[in-house]
Amino acid sequence: MLKRGERDGGKSKTHKASSTAKKASSIEEVRGLLADLLPNLIQSATTSYEAFSSAEEPEDAKGFAAHHAACKAALSHVELLTKLVRWAENTPEETVVPLSEDDEIAGLLAGARAALKGLEDEC
């Protein structure tokens, strides 16, 4: 293991910014660079999430919980990238009107009923 300040001869797996990398001269330039970069990153993250989440879930409780925590983290990553795209494109975020607890529960029940009806219609 290397001590602080020691070099590993370029074998480190950490990615360091190149000294030749273009430096943005304004926040608008940063927005433009991110607007070009982020859609591919979102697609990559989504593809990885789909592959991981469709894999067989562990049967033990600890593995099951870890699998779901990893899925949740991946979705949070995609959500963050999406928010960055909105910022980069200078698009305002949609404002969601907060629902009362009763309205939220009613919405969840309506969604569950619709899903059950869809399953019944398939049978």
All heavy atoms as an XYZ file, in Angstrom:
915
protein
N       0.845     -1.174      0.000
C       0.000      0.000      0.000
C       0.890      1.236      0.000
O       1.882      1.301      0.689
C      -0.904     -0.023      1.221
C      -1.819      1.152      1.307
S      -3.023      0.852      2.601
C      -4.392      1.627      1.850
N       0.507      2.217     -0.781
C       1.294      3.438     -0.884
C       0.982      4.384      0.258
O      -0.155      4.469      0.706
C       1.000      4.142     -2.215
C       1.388      3.385     -3.474
C       0.913      4.150     -4.690
C       2.868      3.158     -3.533
N       2.013      5.063      0.701
C       1.820      6.086      1.714
C       1.516      7.393      1.022
O       1.747      7.555     -0.168
C       3.086      6.225      2.569
C       3.397      4.991      3.385
C       4.658      5.197      4.172
C       5.018      3.924      4.916
N       6.271      4.071      5.636
N       0.986      8.332      1.751
C       0.697      9.648      1.194
C       1.915     10.228      0.508
O       3.006     10.192      1.047
C       0.266     10.612      2.292
C      -1.171     10.612      2.514
C      -1.521     11.773      3.397
N      -2.955     11.740      3.544
C      -3.623     12.522      4.326
N      -3.009     13.400      5.047
N      -4.918     12.432      4.400
N       1.692     10.753     -0.697
C       2.763     11.404     -1.419
C       3.571     10.464     -2.297
O       4.326     10.914     -3.139
N       3.430      9.116     -2.133
C       4.161      8.181     -2.974
C       3.411      7.987     -4.278
O       2.181      8.055     -4.328
C       4.308      6.824     -2.283
C       5.239      6.862     -1.116
C       5.404      5.480     -0.496
O       4.529      4.609     -0.699
O       6.393      5.284      0.182
N       4.146      7.724     -5.328
C       3.543      7.483     -6.637
C       3.556      5.992     -6.925
O       4.428      5.273     -6.481
C       4.290      8.246     -7.713
C       4.182      9.730     -7.518
C       4.729     10.432     -8.731
N       4.613     11.858     -8.520
C       3.842     12.635     -9.237
N       3.144     12.147    -10.214
N       3.786     13.919     -9.007
N       2.587      5.565     -7.731
C       2.507      4.140     -8.059
C       2.894      3.879     -9.509
O       2.526      2.853    -10.063
C       1.102      3.610     -7.778
C       0.049      4.299     -8.622
O       0.342      5.321     -9.269
O      -1.084      3.816     -8.638
N       3.616      4.782    -10.120
C       4.075      4.573    -11.485
C       2.960      4.589    -12.504
O       3.041      3.951    -13.532
N       1.881      5.320    -12.227
C       0.777      5.421    -13.176
C      -0.170      4.243    -13.143
O      -1.003      4.096    -14.015
N      -0.052      3.378    -12.154
C      -0.901      2.192    -12.084
C      -2.159      2.408    -11.260
O      -2.951      1.516    -11.088
C      -0.106      1.020    -11.514
C       1.062      0.621    -12.386
C       1.838     -0.488    -11.745
C       3.100     -0.763    -12.558
N       3.942     -1.741    -11.896
N      -2.334      3.586    -10.741
C      -3.496      3.870     -9.909
C      -4.770      3.800    -10.746
O      -4.792      4.197    -11.898
C      -3.376      5.266     -9.289
O      -4.551      5.593     -8.604
N      -5.830      3.290    -10.148
C      -7.104      3.194    -10.837
C      -7.929      4.464    -10.714
O      -8.989      4.568    -11.294
C      -7.904      2.010    -10.307
C      -7.270      0.691    -10.673
C      -8.123     -0.457    -10.231
C      -7.451     -1.767    -10.587
N      -8.255     -2.910    -10.241
N      -7.466      5.413     -9.941
C      -8.212      6.653     -9.811
C      -8.006      7.482    -11.051
O      -6.944      7.492    -11.641
C      -7.770      7.461     -8.571
O      -6.387      7.743     -8.687
C      -8.069      6.707     -7.292
N      -9.045      8.159    -11.471
C      -9.002      8.981    -12.675
C      -8.662     10.407    -12.267
O      -9.358     11.015    -11.491
C     -10.356      8.948    -13.364
C     -10.352      9.660    -14.674
N     -11.021      9.181    -15.752
C      -9.758     10.785    -15.096
C     -10.843     10.003    -16.770
N     -10.083     10.973    -16.387
N      -7.595     10.901    -12.840
C      -7.194     12.262    -12.532
C      -7.403     13.122    -13.759
O      -7.227     12.672    -14.884
C      -5.730     12.307    -12.106
C      -5.485     11.586    -10.799
C      -4.054     11.661    -10.399
C      -3.855     10.909     -9.096
N      -2.477     10.865     -8.697
N      -7.787     14.363    -13.562
C      -7.994     15.277    -14.680
C      -6.673     15.544    -15.372
O      -5.649     15.752    -14.740
C      -8.600     16.579    -14.177
N      -6.713     15.521    -16.667
C      -5.520     15.775    -17.453
C      -5.197     17.257    -17.427
O      -6.078     18.102    -17.417
C      -5.768     15.322    -18.896
O      -4.732     15.760    -19.734
N      -3.901     17.564    -17.427
C      -3.513     18.974    -17.439
C      -3.814     19.603    -18.788
O      -3.815     20.817    -18.916
C      -2.030     19.117    -17.097
O      -1.261     18.427    -18.062
N      -4.085     18.770    -19.814
C      -4.415     19.291    -21.137
C      -5.918     19.426    -21.337
O      -6.351     19.861    -22.391
C      -3.838     18.385    -22.235
O      -4.407     17.080    -22.094
C      -2.331     18.319    -22.161
N      -6.714     19.035    -20.347
C      -8.168     19.140    -20.470
C      -8.582     20.594    -20.581
O      -8.007     21.472    -19.944
C      -8.849     18.499    -19.260
N      -9.588     20.823    -21.423
C     -10.069     22.179    -21.629
C     -10.725     22.700    -20.366
O     -11.545     22.033    -19.761
C     -11.073     22.190    -22.781
C     -11.587     23.565    -23.100
C     -12.607     23.529    -24.219
C     -13.146     24.923    -24.422
N     -14.271     24.924    -25.324
N     -10.359     23.884    -19.978
C     -10.947     24.519    -18.803
C     -12.078     25.427    -19.284
O     -11.918     26.194    -20.231
C      -9.904     25.359    -18.070
C      -8.677     24.567    -17.679
C      -8.630     24.374    -16.211
C      -7.281     23.792    -15.863
N      -7.296     22.662    -15.084
N     -13.216     25.333    -18.641
C     -14.350     26.181    -18.995
C     -14.079     27.592    -18.501
O     -13.584     27.795    -17.398
C     -15.619     25.633    -18.373
N     -14.417     28.539    -19.331
C     -14.151     29.927    -18.967
C     -15.380     30.625    -18.385
O     -15.275     31.738    -17.890
C     -13.653     30.710    -20.195
O     -14.624     30.653    -21.229
N     -16.544     29.955    -18.457
C     -17.757     30.559    -17.904
C     -18.724     29.462    -17.485
O     -18.605     28.312    -17.909
C     -18.433     31.461    -18.942
O     -18.986     30.664    -19.979
N     -19.678     29.830    -16.665
C     -20.697     28.870    -16.228
C     -21.543     28.416    -17.410
O     -21.969     27.265    -17.477
C     -21.557     29.458    -15.070
C     -22.352     28.345    -14.368
C     -22.518     30.504    -15.585
C     -21.524     27.445    -13.553
N     -21.739     29.293    -18.383
C     -22.505     28.920    -19.572
C     -21.760     27.864    -20.387
O     -22.375     26.971    -20.963
C     -22.814     30.159    -20.428
C     -23.806     31.108    -19.773
C     -25.088     30.428    -19.300
O     -25.673     29.605    -20.052
O     -25.514     30.705    -18.154
N     -20.447     27.969    -20.413
C     -19.656     26.960    -21.111
C     -19.752     25.625    -20.380
O     -19.832     24.566    -21.005
C     -18.204     27.417    -21.226
C     -17.401     26.591    -22.193
C     -16.022     27.161    -22.451
O     -15.778     28.349    -22.188
O     -15.177     26.375    -22.916
N     -19.756     25.664    -19.061
C     -19.932     24.441    -18.268
C     -21.294     23.834    -18.570
O     -21.415     22.624    -18.777
C     -19.787     24.729    -16.755
C     -20.192     23.519    -15.924
C     -18.377     25.163    -16.426
N     -22.315     24.657    -18.618
C     -23.664     24.166    -18.947
C     -23.664     23.468    -20.304
O     -24.249     22.392    -20.466
C     -24.673     25.313    -18.957
C     -25.055     25.834    -17.600
C     -26.089     26.975    -17.763
N     -26.281     27.724    -16.575
C     -27.223     27.461    -15.654
N     -28.032     26.452    -15.816
N     -27.333     28.219    -14.585
N     -23.031     24.084    -21.290
C     -22.988     23.505    -22.623
C     -22.259     22.173    -22.659
O     -22.713     21.211    -23.293
N     -21.124     22.102    -21.972
C     -20.358     20.857    -21.921
C     -21.172     19.743    -21.251
O     -21.203     18.608    -21.724
C     -19.038     21.075    -21.178
C     -18.015     21.980    -21.877
C     -16.865     22.311    -20.929
C     -17.499     21.339    -23.148
N     -21.835     20.096    -20.149
C     -22.649     19.095    -19.453
C     -23.864     18.679    -20.272
O     -24.238     17.507    -20.281
C     -23.092     19.625    -18.086
C     -22.028     19.621    -17.002
C     -22.555     20.293    -15.740
C     -21.558     18.219    -16.696
N     -24.489     19.627    -20.952
C     -25.657     19.308    -21.768
C     -25.296     18.292    -22.851
O     -26.114     17.446    -23.221
C     -26.239     20.581    -22.380
N     -24.071     18.364    -23.361
C     -23.620     17.404    -24.371
C     -23.261     16.053    -23.757
O     -23.466     15.014    -24.370
C     -22.400     17.951    -25.119
C     -22.739     19.156    -25.989
O     -23.923     19.346    -26.323
O     -21.801     19.898    -26.327
N     -22.707     16.055    -22.576
C     -22.186     14.852    -21.939
C     -23.256     14.024    -21.215
O     -23.251     12.793    -21.277
C     -21.096     15.259    -20.931
C     -20.479     14.176    -20.070
C     -19.648     13.228    -20.922
C     -19.615     14.807    -18.989
N     -24.162     14.686    -20.535
C     -25.077     14.002    -19.621
C     -26.051     13.005    -20.262
O     -26.293     11.946    -19.668
C     -25.840     15.019    -18.781
C     -24.979     15.698    -17.716
C     -25.707     16.887    -17.114
C     -24.572     14.724    -16.640
N     -26.614     13.252    -21.443
C     -27.541     12.248    -21.995
C     -26.904     10.860    -22.146
O     -27.534      9.851    -21.837
C     -27.935     12.840    -23.348
C     -27.833     14.320    -23.131
C     -26.617     14.479    -22.249
N     -25.651     10.812    -22.575
C     -24.968      9.517    -22.689
C     -24.747      8.883    -21.321
O     -24.849      7.664    -21.172
C     -23.631      9.673    -23.413
C     -23.812      9.981    -24.880
O     -24.809      9.607    -25.488
N     -22.857     10.687    -25.441
N     -24.440      9.705    -20.328
C     -24.246      9.179    -18.975
C     -25.552      8.625    -18.408
O     -25.562      7.597    -17.736
C     -23.682     10.256    -18.054
C     -22.264     10.731    -18.372
C     -21.854     11.855    -17.424
C     -21.280      9.581    -18.303
N     -26.656      9.317    -18.680
C     -27.966      8.840    -18.211
C     -28.299      7.515    -18.879
O     -28.760      6.573    -18.224
C     -29.064      9.889    -18.469
C     -28.843     11.100    -17.574
C     -30.452      9.293    -18.250
C     -29.739     12.272    -17.899
N     -28.058      7.418    -20.173
C     -28.338      6.176    -20.886
C     -27.492      5.032    -20.324
O     -27.987      3.935    -20.091
C     -28.086      6.341    -22.377
C     -28.419      5.088    -23.166
C     -28.227      5.280    -24.657
O     -27.645      6.256    -25.104
N     -28.724      4.329    -25.420
N     -26.241      5.293    -20.080
C     -25.341      4.278    -19.527
C     -25.796      3.836    -18.130
O     -25.844      2.645    -17.829
C     -23.917      4.827    -19.469
O     -23.056      3.910    -18.870
N     -26.142      4.809    -17.289
C     -26.598      4.488    -15.930
C     -27.906      3.704    -15.967
O     -28.095      2.752    -15.194
C     -26.766      5.769    -15.114
N     -28.803      4.069    -16.873
C     -30.087      3.379    -16.985
C     -29.894      1.950    -17.482
O     -30.508      1.014    -16.957
C     -31.031      4.149    -17.932
O     -31.196      5.472    -17.434
C     -32.384      3.492    -18.036
N     -29.035      1.772    -18.458
C     -28.747      0.433    -18.984
C     -28.144     -0.453    -17.891
O     -28.540     -1.610    -17.731
C     -27.791      0.520    -20.189
O     -28.406      1.328    -21.195
C     -27.479     -0.844    -20.760
N     -27.215      0.103    -17.129
C     -26.605     -0.652    -16.031
C     -27.648     -1.008    -14.979
O     -27.662     -2.134    -14.455
C     -25.485      0.162    -15.380
O     -24.434      0.354    -16.281
N     -28.522     -0.050    -14.663
C     -29.579     -0.306    -13.679
C     -30.494     -1.427    -14.149
O     -30.829     -2.334    -13.388
C     -30.397      0.962    -13.407
C     -31.650      0.669    -12.622
C     -31.585      0.402    -11.260
C     -32.893      0.611    -13.249
C     -32.722      0.096    -10.539
C     -34.033      0.315    -12.532
C     -33.949      0.058    -11.179
O     -35.074     -0.257    -10.471
N     -30.899     -1.372    -15.424
C     -31.799     -2.402    -15.952
C     -31.161     -3.787    -15.862
O     -31.823     -4.754    -15.459
C     -32.178     -2.093    -17.400
C     -33.137     -0.940    -17.540
C     -33.398     -0.557    -18.986
O     -32.543     -0.796    -19.854
O     -34.487     -0.008    -19.233
N     -29.893     -3.874    -16.215
C     -29.205     -5.169    -16.155
C     -29.100     -5.666    -14.714
O     -29.367     -6.837    -14.429
C     -27.810     -5.048    -16.772
N     -28.730     -4.775    -13.811
C     -28.571     -5.168    -12.408
C     -29.913     -5.538    -11.779
O     -30.021     -6.555    -11.082
C     -27.918     -4.037    -11.611
C     -27.681     -4.398    -10.171
C     -26.597     -5.177     -9.804
C     -28.545     -3.968     -9.175
C     -26.379     -5.528     -8.480
C     -28.340     -4.306     -7.849
C     -27.249     -5.088     -7.503
N     -30.935     -4.726    -12.020
C     -32.222     -4.960    -11.357
C     -32.944     -6.186    -11.907
O     -33.773     -6.765    -11.223
C     -33.122     -3.727    -11.457
O     -33.478     -3.490    -12.802
N     -32.618     -6.586    -13.144
C     -33.282     -7.764    -13.702
C     -32.573     -9.061    -13.315
O     -33.083    -10.143    -13.581
C     -33.378     -7.648    -15.220
O     -32.096     -7.646    -15.797
N     -31.400     -8.943    -12.702
C     -30.690    -10.130    -12.232
C     -31.477    -10.773    -11.087
O     -32.278    -10.118    -10.418
C     -29.289     -9.751    -11.756
N     -31.247    -12.038    -10.884
C     -31.957    -12.746     -9.821
C     -31.599    -12.149     -8.462
O     -30.429    -11.938     -8.151
C     -31.585    -14.228     -9.848
C     -32.451    -15.068     -8.956
C     -32.208    -16.555     -9.162
O     -32.010    -16.958    -10.316
O     -32.218    -17.276     -8.160
N     -32.626    -11.887     -7.685
C     -32.408    -11.305     -6.362
C     -31.964    -12.386     -5.390
O     -32.449    -13.518     -5.453
C     -33.702    -10.668     -5.851
C     -34.153     -9.494     -6.676
C     -35.507     -8.961     -6.226
O     -36.198     -9.629     -5.424
O     -35.878     -7.886     -6.692
N     -31.055    -12.034     -4.485
C     -30.643    -13.011     -3.468
C     -31.833    -13.425     -2.608
O     -32.751    -12.635     -2.371
C     -29.622    -12.234     -2.631
C     -29.174    -11.114     -3.500
C     -30.339    -10.778     -4.382
N     -31.817    -14.657     -2.176
C     -32.927    -15.165     -1.365
C     -32.782    -14.844      0.108
O     -33.786    -14.778      0.817
C     -33.069    -16.672     -1.572
C     -33.535    -17.021     -2.969
C     -33.788    -18.509     -3.152
O     -33.973    -19.223     -2.142
O     -33.798    -18.944     -4.309
N     -31.546    -14.653      0.576
C     -31.375    -14.344      1.992
C     -31.733    -12.876      2.244
O     -31.635    -12.041      1.351
C     -29.945    -14.640      2.443
C     -28.917    -13.747      1.786
O     -28.905    -13.695      0.542
O     -28.136    -13.094      2.503
N     -32.177    -12.594      3.438
C     -32.668    -11.252      3.776
C     -31.595    -10.188      3.599
O     -31.862     -9.109      3.063
C     -33.192    -11.233      5.212
N     -30.381    -10.490      4.015
C     -29.297     -9.510      3.925
C     -28.971     -9.207      2.460
O     -28.811     -8.053      2.071
C     -28.069    -10.035      4.662
C     -26.970     -9.030      4.823
C     -25.846     -9.588      5.686
C     -24.777     -8.551      5.936
N     -23.711     -9.076      6.792
N     -28.870    -10.230      1.638
C     -28.590    -10.043      0.218
C     -29.714     -9.326     -0.494
O     -29.488     -8.477     -1.360
N     -30.959     -9.680     -0.129
C     -32.136     -9.035     -0.714
C     -32.142     -7.541     -0.397
O     -32.340     -6.709     -1.283
C     -33.404     -9.699     -0.156
C     -34.677     -9.156     -0.720
C     -35.162     -9.622     -1.936
C     -35.409     -8.200     -0.033
C     -36.348     -9.133     -2.458
C     -36.592     -7.702     -0.541
C     -37.073     -8.171     -1.763
N     -31.879     -7.207      0.865
C     -31.848     -5.800      1.283
C     -30.719     -5.055      0.569
O     -30.901     -3.913      0.115
C     -31.689     -5.689      2.794
N     -29.573     -5.686      0.435
C     -28.433     -5.050     -0.244
C     -28.749     -4.824     -1.719
O     -28.422     -3.772     -2.284
C     -27.185     -5.905     -0.088
N     -29.405     -5.799     -2.345
C     -29.781     -5.675     -3.755
C     -30.729     -4.495     -3.955
O     -30.542     -3.682     -4.859
C     -30.432     -6.977     -4.243
C     -30.852     -6.950     -5.664
N     -29.972     -7.136     -6.694
C     -32.063     -6.756     -6.233
C     -30.622     -7.054     -7.843
N     -31.892     -6.833     -7.582
N     -31.723     -4.394     -3.105
C     -32.687     -3.296     -3.228
C     -32.054     -1.948     -2.892
O     -32.385     -0.939     -3.506
C     -33.932     -3.574     -2.381
C     -34.867     -4.502     -3.074
N     -35.828     -4.078     -3.948
C     -34.938     -5.849     -3.061
C     -36.477     -5.104     -4.445
N     -35.959     -6.202     -3.922
N     -31.139     -1.931     -1.945
C     -30.433     -0.679     -1.627
C     -29.593     -0.232     -2.829
O     -29.535      0.960     -3.149
C     -29.552     -0.864     -0.398
N     -28.968     -1.185     -3.501
C     -28.170     -0.855     -4.685
C     -29.066     -0.334     -5.809
O     -28.705      0.626     -6.507
C     -27.385     -2.079     -5.147
N     -30.234     -0.937     -5.985
C     -31.184     -0.460     -7.004
C     -31.635      0.961     -6.682
O     -31.708      1.820     -7.571
C     -32.393     -1.386     -7.088
S     -32.043     -2.976     -7.876
N     -31.920      1.209     -5.430
C     -32.357      2.543     -5.009
C     -31.251      3.571     -5.246
O     -31.508      4.676     -5.726
C     -32.747      2.512     -3.529
C     -33.373      3.779     -3.028
C     -33.819      3.601     -1.582
C     -34.417      4.871     -1.047
N     -34.851      4.742      0.341
N     -30.018      3.203     -4.954
C     -28.888      4.106     -5.181
C     -28.719      4.394     -6.672
O     -28.447      5.536     -7.072
C     -27.604      3.500     -4.610
N     -28.899      3.383     -7.502
C     -28.777      3.575     -8.949
C     -29.860      4.519     -9.462
O     -29.593      5.403    -10.293
C     -28.856      2.233     -9.669
N     -31.080      4.365     -8.963
C     -32.157      5.272     -9.376
C     -31.891      6.698     -8.905
O     -32.173      7.661     -9.626
C     -33.506      4.772     -8.840
C     -34.045      3.536     -9.539
C     -35.316      3.054     -8.833
C     -34.309      3.792    -10.996
N     -31.330      6.837     -7.723
C     -30.967      8.170     -7.232
C     -29.898      8.794     -8.127
O     -29.921      9.999     -8.387
C     -30.454      8.092     -5.793
O     -31.488      7.685     -4.938
N     -28.981      7.986     -8.596
C     -27.941      8.467     -9.507
C     -28.558      8.979    -10.806
O     -28.219     10.068    -11.279
C     -26.956      7.328     -9.785
C     -25.835      7.692    -10.679
N     -25.442      6.888    -11.709
C     -25.014      8.768    -10.710
C     -24.433      7.458    -12.345
N     -24.156      8.588    -11.756
N     -29.489      8.218    -11.374
C     -30.163      8.637    -12.610
C     -30.953      9.924    -12.356
O     -30.944     10.848    -13.180
C     -31.075      7.519    -13.152
C     -31.939      8.017    -14.303
C     -30.241      6.323    -13.595
N     -31.613     10.005    -11.207
C     -32.374     11.212    -10.866
C     -31.449     12.430    -10.777
O     -31.775     13.502    -11.289
C     -33.112     11.020     -9.544
C     -33.918     12.239     -9.129
C     -34.570     12.077     -7.774
O     -34.091     11.279     -6.941
O     -35.575     12.777     -7.542
N     -30.309     12.266    -10.155
C     -29.352     13.369    -10.043
C     -28.850     13.800    -11.420
O     -28.767     14.999    -11.709
C     -28.173     12.973     -9.154
C     -27.059     14.015     -9.040
C     -27.584     15.308     -8.432
C     -25.914     13.470     -8.224
N     -28.534     12.843    -12.275
C     -28.086     13.185    -13.627
C     -29.181     13.942    -14.384
O     -28.899     14.895    -15.114
C     -27.688     11.924    -14.396
C     -26.421     11.205    -13.917
C     -26.251      9.887    -14.656
C     -25.200     12.083    -14.067
N     -30.427     13.534    -14.182
C     -31.551     14.213    -14.832
C     -31.673     15.650    -14.341
O     -31.906     16.574    -15.130
C     -32.863     13.440    -14.571
O     -32.697     12.103    -15.029
C     -34.034     14.081    -15.264
N     -31.503     15.855    -13.042
C     -31.533     17.214    -12.503
C     -30.395     18.053    -13.061
O     -30.569     19.244    -13.349
C     -31.466     17.187    -10.969
C     -32.745     16.700    -10.330
C     -32.624     16.674     -8.823
C     -33.919     16.212     -8.181
N     -33.831     16.216     -6.719
N     -29.226     17.443    -13.235
C     -28.100     18.164    -13.819
C     -28.377     18.564    -15.263
O     -27.989     19.643    -15.708
C     -26.824     17.320    -13.740
C     -26.138     17.285    -12.387
C     -25.019     16.244    -12.396
C     -25.592     18.649    -12.016
N     -29.066     17.696    -16.009
C     -29.440     18.040    -17.387
C     -30.346     19.261    -17.384
O     -30.157     20.193    -18.175
C     -30.130     16.861    -18.108
C     -30.805     17.309    -19.383
C     -29.135     15.771    -18.417
N     -31.327     19.264    -16.495
C     -32.229     20.426    -16.423
C     -31.449     21.688    -16.105
O     -31.698     22.749    -16.674
C     -33.311     20.201    -15.368
C     -34.343     19.207    -15.799
C     -35.514     19.195    -14.821
N     -36.340     18.044    -15.074
C     -36.542     17.070    -14.210
N     -36.015     17.117    -13.012
N     -37.297     16.057    -14.525
N     -30.484     21.585    -15.192
C     -29.667     22.741    -14.853
C     -28.824     23.154    -16.056
O     -28.747     24.325    -16.400
C     -28.759     22.432    -13.657
C     -27.824     23.549    -13.361
C     -28.101     24.675    -12.651
C     -26.467     23.668    -13.796
N     -26.985     25.489    -12.612
C     -25.972     24.891    -13.318
C     -25.624     22.862    -14.544
C     -24.680     25.321    -13.554
C     -24.334     23.284    -14.790
C     -23.876     24.522    -14.282
N     -28.208     22.176    -16.709
C     -27.335     22.467    -17.842
C     -28.111     23.095    -18.994
O     -27.611     23.983    -19.682
C     -26.636     21.194    -18.318
N     -29.341     22.660    -19.191
C     -30.164     23.213    -20.268
C     -30.949     24.432    -19.809
O     -31.726     24.987    -20.568
C     -31.103     22.136    -20.805
C     -30.359     21.014    -21.503
C     -31.263     19.906    -21.975
O     -32.449     19.867    -21.565
O     -30.786     19.064    -22.755
N     -30.740     24.800    -18.559
C     -31.425     25.951    -17.974
C     -32.947     25.785    -18.019
O     -33.683     26.742    -18.246
C     -31.002     27.241    -18.663
C     -30.727     28.350    -17.689
O     -30.825     28.171    -16.480
N     -30.390     29.511    -18.207
N     -33.386     24.541    -17.804
C     -34.806     24.214    -17.809
C     -35.305     24.194    -16.370
O     -34.724     23.514    -15.534
C     -35.033     22.815    -18.422
O     -34.440     22.786    -19.713
C     -36.497     22.481    -18.530
N     -36.374     24.922    -16.078
C     -36.871     24.897    -14.698
C     -37.431     23.521    -14.338
O     -38.014     22.846    -15.179
C     -37.986     25.947    -14.691
C     -38.372     26.120    -16.116
C     -37.183     25.757    -16.953
N     -37.189     23.121    -13.103
C     -37.737     21.851    -12.628
C     -39.242     21.990    -12.462
O     -39.757     23.055    -12.143
C     -37.122     21.462    -11.279
C     -35.740     20.910    -11.399
C     -35.295     20.226    -10.120
O     -36.061     19.413     -9.585
O     -34.186     20.535     -9.687
N     -39.916     20.867    -12.697
C     -41.359     20.863    -12.482
C     -41.620     20.993    -10.986
O     -40.990     20.331    -10.178
C     -41.968     19.555    -12.984
C     -41.810     19.348    -14.465
C     -42.306     17.981    -14.903
O     -43.051     17.329    -14.141
O     -41.934     17.574    -15.993
N     -42.528     21.845    -10.646
C     -42.872     21.967     -9.234
C     -44.077     21.080     -8.962
O     -45.062     21.108     -9.679
C     -43.202     23.425     -8.856
O     -44.229     23.898     -9.721
C     -41.984     24.299     -9.002
N     -43.938     20.270     -7.970
C     -45.003     19.349     -7.595
C     -45.736     19.936     -6.401
O     -45.116     20.283     -5.400
C     -44.416     17.965     -7.240
C     -45.512     17.011     -6.800
C     -43.630     17.408     -8.408
N     -47.026     20.040     -6.551
C     -47.832     20.548     -5.455
C     -47.923     19.456     -4.402
O     -48.323     18.332     -4.706
C     -49.253     20.933     -5.948
C     -50.113     21.398     -4.803
C     -49.161     21.978     -7.042
N     -47.512     19.749     -3.178
C     -47.563     18.711     -2.144
C     -49.008     18.298     -1.852
O     -49.912     19.121     -1.808
C     -46.927     19.377     -0.926
C     -46.804     20.822     -1.232
C     -46.995     21.005     -2.695
N     -49.185     16.976     -1.712
C     -50.509     16.433     -1.424
C     -50.662     16.241      0.075
O     -49.689     16.026      0.789
C     -50.681     15.077     -2.111
C     -50.590     15.050     -3.629
C     -50.640     13.606     -4.117
C     -51.709     15.854     -4.254
N     -51.904     16.284      0.514
C     -52.156     15.943      1.907
C     -51.937     14.440      2.053
O     -51.915     13.698      1.067
C     -53.593     16.307      2.295
O     -54.508     15.436      1.649
N     -51.779     13.994      3.267
C     -51.563     12.568      3.501
C     -52.738     11.751      2.979
O     -52.555     10.698      2.363
C     -51.355     12.305      5.000
C     -50.944     10.882      5.301
C     -50.602     10.660      6.764
O     -50.251     11.634      7.462
O     -50.696      9.507      7.199
N     -53.960     12.252      3.167
C     -55.155     11.550      2.678
C     -55.143     11.450      1.148
O     -55.447     10.402      0.583
C     -56.429     12.264      3.139
C     -56.677     12.122      4.636
O     -56.086     11.209      5.258
O     -57.450     12.933      5.181
N     -54.784     12.557      0.471
C     -54.731     12.545     -0.990
C     -53.645     11.603     -1.499
O     -53.818     10.905     -2.503
C     -54.493     13.955     -1.536
C     -55.707     14.857     -1.351
O     -56.829     14.337     -1.173
O     -55.520     16.096     -1.398
N     -52.519     11.574     -0.788
C     -51.425     10.697     -1.188
C     -51.834      9.235     -1.055
O     -51.599      8.421     -1.950
C     -50.184     10.984     -0.342
C     -48.945     10.286     -0.834
C     -47.706     10.725     -0.075
O     -47.730     11.722      0.661
O     -46.694     10.030     -0.247
N     -52.484      8.901      0.051
C     -52.943      7.523      0.275
C     -54.010      7.162     -0.761
O     -53.979      6.061     -1.329
C     -53.467      7.341      1.712
C     -52.297      7.424      2.696
C     -54.211      6.010      1.864
C     -52.706      7.483      4.149
N     -54.908      8.079     -1.033
C     -55.947      7.827     -2.034
C     -55.315      7.578     -3.406
O     -55.756      6.694     -4.152
C     -56.921      9.004     -2.103
N     -54.286      8.330     -3.744
C     -53.596      8.131     -5.015
C     -52.908      6.781     -5.088
O     -52.941      6.105     -6.124
N     -52.276      6.382     -3.986
C     -51.619      5.074     -3.942
C     -52.639      3.942     -4.086
O     -52.418      2.971     -4.821
C     -50.841      4.909     -2.637
C     -49.585      5.765     -2.494
C     -49.035      5.658     -1.069
C     -48.528      5.340     -3.493
N     -53.763      4.083     -3.408
C     -54.813      3.059     -3.505
C     -55.379      2.991     -4.921
O     -55.614      1.907     -5.452
C     -55.929      3.332     -2.492
C     -55.587      3.035     -1.032
C     -56.698      3.521     -0.108
C     -55.346      1.550     -0.838
N     -55.594      4.143     -5.536
C     -56.119      4.168     -6.906
C     -55.137      3.495     -7.861
O     -55.549      2.728     -8.748
C     -56.395      5.605     -7.340
N     -53.853      3.755     -7.681
C     -52.848      3.114     -8.516
C     -52.818      1.613     -8.322
O     -52.701      0.846     -9.285
N     -52.916      1.172     -7.074
C     -52.923     -0.262     -6.784
C     -54.161     -0.928     -7.373
O     -54.078     -2.015     -7.958
C     -52.865     -0.496     -5.274
N     -55.317     -0.261     -7.260
C     -56.544     -0.811     -7.836
C     -56.435     -0.923     -9.350
O     -56.864     -1.913     -9.943
C     -57.740      0.054     -7.442
C     -58.146     -0.113     -6.006
C     -59.404      0.680     -5.673
N     -59.677      0.599     -4.255
C     -59.692      1.623     -3.421
N     -59.472      2.855     -3.866
N     -59.941      1.448     -2.139
N     -55.868      0.083     -9.982
C     -55.697      0.063    -11.437
C     -54.761     -1.070    -11.857
O     -55.007     -1.760    -12.849
C     -55.172      1.406    -11.932
N     -53.695     -1.282    -11.085
C     -52.768     -2.369    -11.392
C     -53.451     -3.723    -11.243
O     -53.274     -4.611    -12.082
C     -51.541     -2.281    -10.482
N     -54.248     -3.885    -10.187
C     -54.974     -5.142     -9.991
C     -55.984     -5.373    -11.110
O     -56.137     -6.486    -11.607
C     -55.673     -5.157     -8.631
C     -54.748     -5.309     -7.425
C     -55.526     -5.120     -6.127
C     -54.072     -6.673     -7.440
N     -56.671     -4.314    -11.513
C     -57.642     -4.429    -12.606
C     -56.941     -4.858    -13.885
O     -57.444     -5.693    -14.629
C     -58.377     -3.117    -12.816
C     -59.320     -3.115    -13.986
C     -60.643     -2.508    -13.644
C     -61.577     -2.436    -14.822
N     -61.952     -3.712    -15.385
N     -55.754     -4.282    -14.123
C     -54.987     -4.664    -15.300
C     -54.604     -6.132    -15.283
O     -54.634     -6.807    -16.303
N     -54.242     -6.636    -14.100
C     -53.904     -8.054    -13.961
C     -55.127     -8.932    -14.192
O     -55.052     -9.981    -14.816
C     -53.311     -8.340    -12.588
C     -51.906     -7.789    -12.347
C     -51.497     -8.001    -10.889
C     -50.907     -8.464    -13.266
N     -56.283     -8.498    -13.666
C     -57.514     -9.257    -13.843
C     -57.906     -9.317    -15.315
O     -58.372    -10.334    -15.800
C     -58.649     -8.637    -13.023
C     -58.497     -8.835    -11.529
C     -59.524     -8.056    -10.726
O     -60.334     -7.306    -11.329
O     -59.502     -8.189     -9.489
N     -57.724     -8.196    -16.027
C     -58.070     -8.138    -17.446
C     -57.184     -9.054    -18.281
O     -57.616     -9.575    -19.303
C     -57.955     -6.705    -17.980
C     -59.037     -5.786    -17.384
O     -60.031     -6.312    -16.822
O     -58.881     -4.554    -17.482
N     -55.941     -9.269    -17.841
C     -55.015    -10.145    -18.560
C     -55.397    -11.618    -18.411
O     -55.087    -12.422    -19.260
C     -53.583     -9.943    -18.068
C     -52.982     -8.620    -18.490
C     -51.573     -8.448    -17.951
O     -51.003     -9.404    -17.392
O     -51.039     -7.329    -18.093
N     -56.049    -11.954    -17.280
C     -56.400    -13.368    -17.019
C     -57.598    -13.803    -17.748
O     -58.356    -13.675    -18.361
C     -56.619    -13.588    -15.520
S     -55.093    -13.368    -14.607
